[in-house]
């Protein structure tokens, strides 16, 4: 496929007391500019703990050009540069994949991780993070707290209480860490309970949820160069409202187990050897019991999703070349049934419908990375091969009279792909202050469970039942990024990145006529089946400035813009009975759910011997007028919001933090927020609300 | 130090107490009246099983009552059909003593009378 373009990944040469910028791992564009915090590298957890956020997706929205699709009060689904869902590879601890249960992504991967156990989140934009797995548009890597060796037997305690007003929420978290030089244990427990929130005009949004969880991690350190880790993480969600979806999450029980080994400088040849084995089990139950439609049919769905995997990497040097080679295998199994209780009919008939029928996906990946520094140049490249195979049991849909509406035999559901991905990047250091990076990448993503096997559910952005298509092909992203960074002690850090993506076989839905397939869900317009549409293009830029120590106050600015276009798509015109009466080909139609341009600014400082910290942030988002005609996407007005935060560190043990979000009680909603189901009402973001964090470290 | 221990104790107690199952049980009562002769009845019991039975009624004042405890989100369901054209039927579902849903019919032997729903969440 055609590799288009250029990129400059900004690259900062050396670190020079600049904690804000992590040294970039060639080709990987690591976005470290969490807007609130100047010293991200060591304070990412602190950044999250001092804020109002309670969810990974919410936290990610503070990064430039990272957004989220809101369907409820929590579990916001990350969107990176307009790429969403499985176009982004979301992993835990560098490789653990967790497949959510819900076809409507109530429970994206990020929702299965105990938020308060996360020590940092890194985003790699573009198809460049190929060592984390197959990737199309970006990688989100969540790192949990790892037990560390203790020089002498000791115990550490960390406790935190968060309270919110107007969102009526509170969360409690406590962790214990103890150990000896050769072994240590980390354990934590948390609970969160949030009520509805109110938008800027005082409208109540149904956003209640409850979460709790437990984490246990055990680390062994037989020698300074070797460590073994065992992780067990369990998180439970209950009664999570999703007003933008046809159902609410009644419960979600996820369990993750992992074992990892890390060896450093094993011998003269092997620099690092890593092994990761994991198992993730998600049981997701959702229903429509809190919806008006439950007066006639009570629908309860239970989905079980199991993800297993193993990943290993080996790093070594040959001459002056750095090499990393690795292999990974992932398997995903999913099975789920929707039970419909016809509660207005005699004898209370129950209809069972399969959502997934024993669907499985296997992916074997092999990858190699090479890096080489030559004078003022740094070259690197990754090559990746994936063998992806999927199949499902019979896909069968029957109507209440037991007549088959749709049938696909198990034999015809099988598909397999050989995918080749690769990246190449070069950094050039013009001098000590300026560096330029150009990265070219091709990422290939095989279709996911939903796109292959979903059986008639309204899982899209529009009001259609969607049908999986086992014959669908992988999406390919050919991307070029070019970045320029400038860092000067008396100016600060400036960086700008431009990107261009050319995506082929972009996956969308095409409408089926009623004679081909009738919908199963109520109040939908019809049925769409996933297919490979025409080429799509993404382009945009990100600008970032950090004053470092130059200005009296630490100042950070970020501007980001993305434009997504599909070369050709069909628009459907409907009559009063919602029947398609005409189809029109639209050229260069904007893709749906692309965030508008936004500006972020944050000013912060410390007073009273650095015991008092004060921060104020601004966010200005332009109206999104570039909307999809084919999807009848609505324009979104722009908005301007402000937040403030003040914290006081009494000592090394105790700190308090107070803040306010949406200070001026603005009525607004993000372009990516889904509509309230059954209406055309937007899903408003919270109005003004206050929060506090009480933190204790012993 | 004392305040630190107190803080930890507060956080721990919040977590521990929140992990205990809250008792949100509701008292559900099914009531059928106004029938003057036998009718077929089907209802969901406290174990969410569908029970079918015949109910002998002598006069419109005769009451059939069934009570049980249930949780928010549980389905409640009563359906009945009478065969005497002179008869009638009224079905009520009460939650914690308040009428949640009710329906009645008179001189209609063709249709089942069904009252159902989901116990509302708070």
Interface residues (C-beta under 8 A of the other chain):
Chain A: X157 X159 X160 X161 X170 X172 X173 X174 X189 X190 X191 X193 X210 X212 X239 X250 X287 X289 X290 X294 X295 X298 X341 X343 X344 X345 X346 X347 X348 X653 X654 X694 X696 X698
Chain B: X3 X4 X7 X8 X10 X11 X12 X14 X15 X18 X19 X42 X44 X50 X52 X73 X75 X77 X79 X81 X112 X114 X116 X117 X118 X120 X121
